[in-house]
Amino acid sequence: MLLTMISLLVSKVAFASATADEFIRCNKLAVTKLEYCLDNGGEACWAQSKASYDACHEQVIQNHLPNRERMEAEKSAHQTINNEYHRQ
């Protein structure tokens, strides 16, 4: 039972939310593109900068979504370990 509780705790930690630090790269990308826009002008440039930022932001979030197949495999492994422990 203790082993199951510990492994569930570790699993939950693995699926933590993105932190502000992970979005720094997105911000730097947007700033670089906006600086280019200031030097070169063009309305489309601003839209491209926003699109790049949004895509980067979405990628960071997607990296933190749980992998359903891996979660099912871990759940099955935990159940197997738990069952064997209780048989002893």
N, C-alpha and C positions, 0 to 999 in steps of 0.2 A: 504494500500500500504506500509506504514511504517513497519507494522508488518511482511509483506511478505519479505521486504528487510532485516530486522533484522534476521528473521529465516533462510533465505538463507545464510547470513553471518555466522551464527552459524553452519549451516550444512557444509559449506566449511572448517571451522576451524576443525571440527571433522574428516575430511579426510586429515589431514596434512601428510606430508612425515615423514618417520622415521628420528630420530636425531642420531647423532654420539653416544650419551650416550646409546642408545638402543643396539648398537653393542658391547658395552664393555663386556657383558656376552659372546658373541661369541668369542671375542679375548681371554678372560680368559680361556675359554674351550679349545681353540687351544693351548695356552701356556701350560696348564696342560698336555695335551696329548703329546706335543712336549718334555716337560721335561721327561715324561715317556719314550719317544723314545730315548732320550739321555742316560738314565740310562740302558735301556734294548735293544737298537739297533733294527735292523730289518727294512727293506725297506717298508714293508707293513704298519708299524706303521705310517710312514710319510703320506702315502696315506689316512689312517684312520683319522688322525688329520685334513687333508685338507677337507675330506668328512664331518666331524663333523662341521667344521667351515662353509662350504658352506651351509649345511642344516640349521644351526642356522641363518645364514645371510638371507636365503630364508624365513625362518619363520618370522623374523622381518619384512621383506618386505610384506609378505602375510597379516600380522596383520594390515597393513595400506591400503590394497586394499578396496575400497568401497563395501559395501554389496548392491548389486543391488536391492534385494527385499525391504530392509529397505529404500533405496533411493526412490523407486517408492511409497512406503507408505507415506513417508514424503512429496513428491511432491504432492500426492493426498490430503493430509491433508492441505497443504499450499494453494492449489487451492480451496478447500472447504471453508477455512477461508476467503480467498480473495473474493470469490463469495458472501459469506454472508455479508461481510463488504460493498461491493458495492451495495447490495440490499437495504441497510438501507438508 
